[in-house]
Amino acid sequence: MKKCVTNALYDVLKKDFVLEKPKDLSFGHYATPLAFSLAKELRKSPQIIAQDLCQQFQKNPMFCEVSAISGYINFKLSEAFLDERATWAIAHEELFARADYSEKILLEFVSANPTGPLHIGHARGAIIGDALYRIGKHLGYDIKTEYYVNDAGNQIYLLGLSLYLAGKEQILHQSVQWPQEFYRGEYIIDLAHEASNELGLEIFNDEANIEKLSNWGKDKMLQLIRSNLAGVGIEFDNFVSEKSLYDKWDSSFEKLQKSQKTYTQEGKTWIRSSDLGDEKDRVVIRDDGRPTYLAGDIIYHDDKFQRGFDRYINIWGADHHGYIARVKAAIHFLGFDESRLEVILAQMVSLLKGGEPYKMSKRAGNFILMSDVVAEVGSDALRFVFLSKKSDTQLEFDVDMFAQEDSSNPIFYINYAHARINQVFAKSGKDSNAIVGIKLENLSEDATNLLYSALLLPEVLEEAFHQRQVQKLPEYLKNLAAAFHKFYNENRVIGEKNEDKYLKIFATVALSLRVGLSLIGIKAKNKM
């Protein structure tokens, strides 16, 4: 709808301008400070310019009122315009809030090491990534999702070593010397028992079998990770193995050398990442000839950029903040445009239960398992709360909140609005087909503003996706549900003269709640 308003105003002005939404809808549905930017050019006061422009905009039937206040121009949309939009939306639910953007995007997220179950820290990035994907697809983007499997390096060896020692200790009942670094938790013991069943007890008799245990354990953990993700409705288009990419290291390293941004010092090979904003240069080949962890990311991004996407989005944990500059520098040295890579950081999550810290999982050691929290609060609650704040801000919530059946529980409150509307339709004996053609006119200001709010979903989705701030969608849904509940509590519907008009407005509200929830992976409830 904002796009429609912008186009209408552009037709008058023939220039771009800022369009804002006032917090207080009594001023108008939209406002612009345009007159201030024109004051110097026109040599008039902003208020006079605003008044002159008002006369032009008032000719457009889209607006029922255009006013100048302190240099700002405020616009109220007409009932006829809002009615036309509502009629179309109700009749074309499958097309509502869609767009036709054509950019090709590769979205990489989660990418947790396949050495254990997903913990709650991984879950936030997973849910943000999936919501961004769903919204992007709805807006027409050609967007693919990818999980980068970190299956090379010391962490995979440690997984095999941990299984090997757990098998000797717990199954063969032998005394073992545990190293400083190893994977803890009951899942390791359970996995060792599974290995003995599948691979035989002899797997724990020889250290030469550690590599086999590493690869077997990695595959099992990847299966568990996929299962954890499927439990909250997340699937990936593609999984890429870090280990499989190392065959391409020579080709990627050759590109880096051509950039003349590599050098050798102390037997190590470095890239001059400090030339492009990194705090220091980085090692890509160790003194023993082995590529570093950064080298794996270089190969991966070389592979990514050769696949011809217009944009690449990575969602990383906040602890990877310092990693962005070195990866972007490497992309530049490979000969690609590093500005095509965006990195979204997901901050840590703190969980409470009854005001106390949520207990760590014995199965996972010192972590809170994503699957445990899903079992307690459900996928819908986990998804909603993890999307409720900007990804780069820390998140704390109490799981007991989701036991409440009131406005303190956002999922309950939004679903209750959707179910309530279905209940009203059931009492009326009508459906959306019966009221879609009703003409909306002579509405109260509250009714007009509720309809306006219900029709904002398309621009909310565009803002959420283009600004990479998916929290805008759950925030909108909470506000729309609150506006509906307030209106419903203050106005009689069934049997009143405005019954059909209110039902049409309610149908539009329900549509936005239903579509909006689906785009964060939640199915709206019809009954409560």
N, C-alpha and C positions, 0 to 999 in steps of 0.2 A: 504493500500500500504506500509506503514511503516513496518507492520508485515512481508510482503514479503521481503522487503529489509533487515530487521533484520535477518530473517531466512537465507537468502543468505550469509550474512556476517558471521553468526554464523557457517555455514557449513565449512567455511575456518578456523575460529579461534577456534571453539569449546569452546567458553567462552562468557559470557555476556559482554556487553559494552554499552556505552552511544552513542545515535544517535541524532543529532540535526538538525534543519532546519535553514540554513543561511538566514538572512533577505535579503541579496542581492543574487538573484538566479544566477548571473553571476559567482559566486564561485562554485555553484553546488546545487543540490536539497537536498542533505543531507551532513552532516559532522560528524566526530567523533574525539574526543581528545584521542582516545585509545592509541596512541603511548606514550603519557606522562605517563599513568599508567603502561606501560610495560617497561619504561626506567630503573627503578631500578632493575627489575627482569632480564632483558636482558643485562644490563650494556652497553647500547648504547644510543646515543643521540636520542631524539624523532624524529628529522628530518630523521635520517638514518633508524630508525624503520619504519617510515611512508612511506619512499620510497620503502623499502623492501615489505611492505604490499601491496602497490599499484600494484606491479607486480603480486601479487596473485589475487587481486580483478579484475584486468583488463581482466582476463580470463573468467569472468562471463558475458554472453551476456546481462544480465540485465542492465549493465552499458556501456555507450558509452565513458565515460571519467572518469578516477580516477587520482587525482593529490594530491601531498603532498605540503602543504604550511605552513611554520613555524611550522611544527610538526603535523598539522591537516591533516586529510585525507578527501578530498572532492569528492563526487560522483555525477555524472550526469547520470540520467536514460536514457536508449536508447529509440529511437523512436519506435522500435519494441516492447519493453516491455510496453510502454505507450499505444501503439496502441492496443495491446492484451487486456489490462485492459479496454480501452474505448469500444472496440467491445463487450466484455462480458457485460459491464454495460448497454449499449444501448439496448442490446438484452434481458436483465434480469432486467428490471427496478424494479420489485416487490422484487427482492433479493438484489438490490444494497445497499451497506453500512450496510448490516445486519451482525450479528455475532451469535454465538451459546453459549453464556454464560448461565449457568443454575442455578445460585444462586437464592434462594428465598428471596425476599425483601418485607418488609412491610413499606410503605411510608405514614407517617402521616403529613398533612399540613392543613393550614387555622385554623381550630378549634377555630374560633371566638365565643365569647359568643353569644348565640341566644337571644340577648336582643335588637337588632336593625339591620338595614341594614348594609351590608358590606361597610366599608369606604376604602379609597385609600391605607391606611397602610396595611389592610388585603390583598388587591389585589396583592401586590408584592409577598408575600409568596405563594399565590394561583397560580400565573402564573409560578413562579420558580418551584413549586412542580409539576405542570402539565407538564412542559417541561421536567423535569427530568424523570417523568414517561414515557412520549412518547419516549424519547431517550432510556431509559432502556428497554422498550418493544421491540423497534426496534433492539436492540443488543441481544435480546434473553432472557433477564432476566425474571424470573417468579415474576413479581412485582405487588403488590396490593396496592390500595390507600385507605386511611381511614381518616375520619373526626371524631375527638373526640368532642362530644357535651358536653360542660360545662353547664349541666342543673341541677346542684345541687349547693347549697350555696346561699349566700346573694343576689347575682346579680339577680337571678331569682325572689326572693321575692320582690326586688326593682322594677322589671318590673311590677309585679302584683300590687304593691302599687301605682306606677306611673299611671297605667291604671285606677285604682280605683279612685284616686284623680282627674285625668283628666275627668273622667266620671261625677263625682259629680259637678265639676266646669263648664265644658264646655257643658254638656248635661242636668244635673239637675239644673244647675245655682245656686248651693249652694256655700257658702263661705267655703274655705278649708285652712288648715294650712299645707303648703308644708314643708317637712323635709329638712335637709341640703343636703342629698343625694337623688337624684331621676333622672329618665331619661327624658331628654328634647328633644324638636324637634316636628315638626308638625306630624311626623309619630306616635307619642304617641296619639295625639288627633284623628288622622284618625283611629288608632287601637281601641281607646275607642268607637268611633262611630260604628265600625264594631262589637265590642263586644256587644253593645246595640242591634244591629240588630239580632245577632246570639243567644245571651244568655238572652236577655231581659233587660229592664231598671232596674229591681229589683236587678240586679247583683251589682249595685252601692249603694245599700241601707244598706248593712251589711258588716262590716270588715271581717267577717268570710268567705266572698267570695273572699278575696285576693288570697288565695292559688289556687282557681279555675281559677282566672284571670291570675295568674302566669303561670300555665300549658297551658292554652289556648293561651296566648300571646307568650309563648316560641315556641309552635307548629307553630303559624303563622309566627314568625320571621324565624324559620328554613325553612319554605316554601319559604319565600322571599330570604333568603340566597342561597338556591338551585337555585332559579330563577336568582339571580344575577350572580352566577357561570356559569349557563347554557348559560347566555348571552355572555360569553367569551369562550364557548366551554369546560367547565370543569365539569366533573361528577366524582363521587366517587363510588368505589366498595362497601364500607361499612360505615355506620354511627354507632358509639358506644356511648351510653348514659352513662355519668358519674354517674348519679343517679342510673341507673340499676346495676352498678358495686358494690355499697356499700354493697349489700348483701354478697359480698365475702370478706369484710374487716376482719372478724375474722380469715379467713384462711390465708390471707396475713400477718396479724399481728402476727399470730402464727409462721410463717416462720421468721419474723424479730426477734422474741424473741429467736428462736433457734440459731440465729447467735451470741447471747450474745452481741449485739451491741445496745440494748435499755436500758434505765434507767429512773427512776422516780425522779423528782425533782420539788418542789413547786407545787405538785399535778398534774403535767403534765408529759406525757411520751415523751421522746426524743429518737432520733437515733444519734449515734456517727458518723455523717457524716464528722466531722473534721478529723477522722482517715484516710479518703480517699480524702483529698484535699479540702474539703469545708472550708470556713472561720470560721465557728462555727457549733456546733450541732444544730439540728432542732427539733421542736416540731411536733409530729404526732398525739397526743391526748391532747386536751385542758383539763383544770382543771375541766370543767363541763362534761367531758366524750365524747365530740363530736370530731370526727376526723377532722384534719385540711385540708386545701387545698392540702398540700403535700401528705396527706394520699390518696386523690383521685388519684393522679398521681402514687402513689405506687401500688394501686390496678390495675390501668390501665396497667402499665408496667408488673406487675405480670401476668395479663391476656394475654398481648401481647407475652411475652416470652414463655408462655405455648403453644402457637399456632405453634411453630416449624419452624419459619423463620430462615434463616441463618443470616440475617442482618436487623436492624431496623433503619430507617432514620426519624428524626423529623425535621420539619422546623418551627422554632419559631421566634417571633419578637425579635429584638436586646435587648429589655428591659428584656428578660429572660436569659441573659448571666449568671448571678449569680446563676441561677437555675440548670445549667447543673451538677455541682459537686454533689449537694445533691440528684438529681435523680439517677445519676450513682452510688453513694454510696448505695442508697436504693436497686438498682438492684443487686449489689454485695451481700448485706445482705440477699436478697431473695434467694441467691444461684445460680444466673445466672452470665454469663460472660458479664460484663458491657461494654467491648470493642466492643461488637456487636451492641451497640447503637451509632449512629452518630447524632449530632445535627448541623443543618445548621441555621445560624442566618440571618434574613432579616432586613436590616436597614430601616430607615424611608425614606419617599418620600416627596419632596417639589415640588409643582406644581406652575407654573406661567402661566399667560395669558397676552401676550403683555408686558412682562417684569415685570408685577405686580403680587402680590400673588393672586392665584386663590380663588374665593369667596367660603366661607363655605356654606353648604346647609342648608336652613331654615328647610327642612324636617328632617334633622338629628341633628340639633343643631350646635355643634362646630366641625363638621366633613365635609370632602369632600367625597361625596358618589362615590363609584366605578361606579355605574350605570349612574351617571351624566357625568362622564368623558368618559365612553364608548359611551354615546349618542353624545358627542361632537367630539371625535377623532376617534371612531370606535374601535372594538375589536382588529383588526390587529395592529394598532398603539400602543395601550396600551400594548399588549403582547410584541411587539418588544422592546419598550423603557424600559420596566421593566426587560427585559432580557439582556439589553445592558451593564450592569456593574456587577461586582462581588456583590453577595448578601450582603456581609458584609460591603459594602461601601454605603454612603448616595447617594441618587439619586435626582437630580433636573432637570426638563425639562419644557419647555414652550410649551403648547398645540398648540400654533399658528404655531409651526414648521411644523405641519402636513398639513397645508394649502399650503405649498410650493411644487412646482413641479420641483424640482431640487435635486442635490446631498445632500443638507442640510436635506432633508427628506428621511431617509434611506429606508423606506417602498416603497416610490415611486421609488427610484433609483434601488432597487433590482427588483421590479415588472417590471419596464421599461426594464431592461435587459432581463427578461424572455419573455416579450411581443415582444421585438425587435427581438429576435431569431425566434419566431413564424412568425413574419412578413417577415423575410429574407427567411425562408422556403417557405412561401406562394408565394413570388416573384419568387423563383426558380422553383416552380411547383413540388418540391420533398418533400418526408417525410423521417423520420429516417430509414425506411426499405430500402430506395433506396441508402443510403450512409453508412449503417452499415458495409458493406464489403469493403469499400474503404481502401486501404493501405496508412497509414500515413508515408511518408518518404520524405527526403529532405526538411524538414520544416525549417522555420526561427527560431531563438532562441526565439523570442517573441511568436510564435505559439506553440512551444514545452512547454514553461513555462506556457502558458494559459491552455494547456491540462493537464499539471502536477497539476496546481492549482485546476482544475475541479475535478481531481481524488483524492483529499485530503480528501473529505468528510468522508470516513470511519474512518480515524484516528482522525479527528476533533471530531467526535461523541464519540469515545472511550475516548479521553482526556477529553471532556466535562463531560462525565458521571463519569469516574473513579476519576477525580479530583473534582467532584461536582462543576464544574464551567461552568454552562450552557451558560454564556456570550460568551464563545469561539465560539458557533455556529452562533449567529447573527454577530459577528465580522468577521468570515470567509465569511459569505454570502455577507456582505458589500464589503469586499476586492475582492471577486470573481466577483461581479457585476462591481466594478471599473476597474478591469483588463480587463473584457470583453468590457466595453464601450471604454476604451483606445485603445484596439486592433481594434475594429470595426471602430473607427474614423480614424485610421491610415492605414487601409487596405481595398481596394475594394474587394468585394466578388462575386456578381452576374456577370456572364459572364467572369470571370477571370479563368486562367488555374488551380488555386488552389481552385476553388469554392467548389468542393465536399469534399476536405480535410478540408477546413474551416467549411463547414456545419457539418461534423462529430465532429469536435472540439466543435462547437457551441451546437450541440445536447448533448454533454457530460456536457457542462456548464449548459444548461437548466435543465438537469436531476438533477444535484447537487443542483441547486437553488430550484427546485420544491420539492425534497425530504427534503432538509434542512428546507425550510419554513414549510412544513407539520409537521415537528417534533417540531416546536415551535407554532403549532396550527394555521398556516396561509395557506390559499390556494393561490397558485401562480396565477397571472392574465395572461391570454393569449392575451388580448387586453387592450390597454390603451387609 
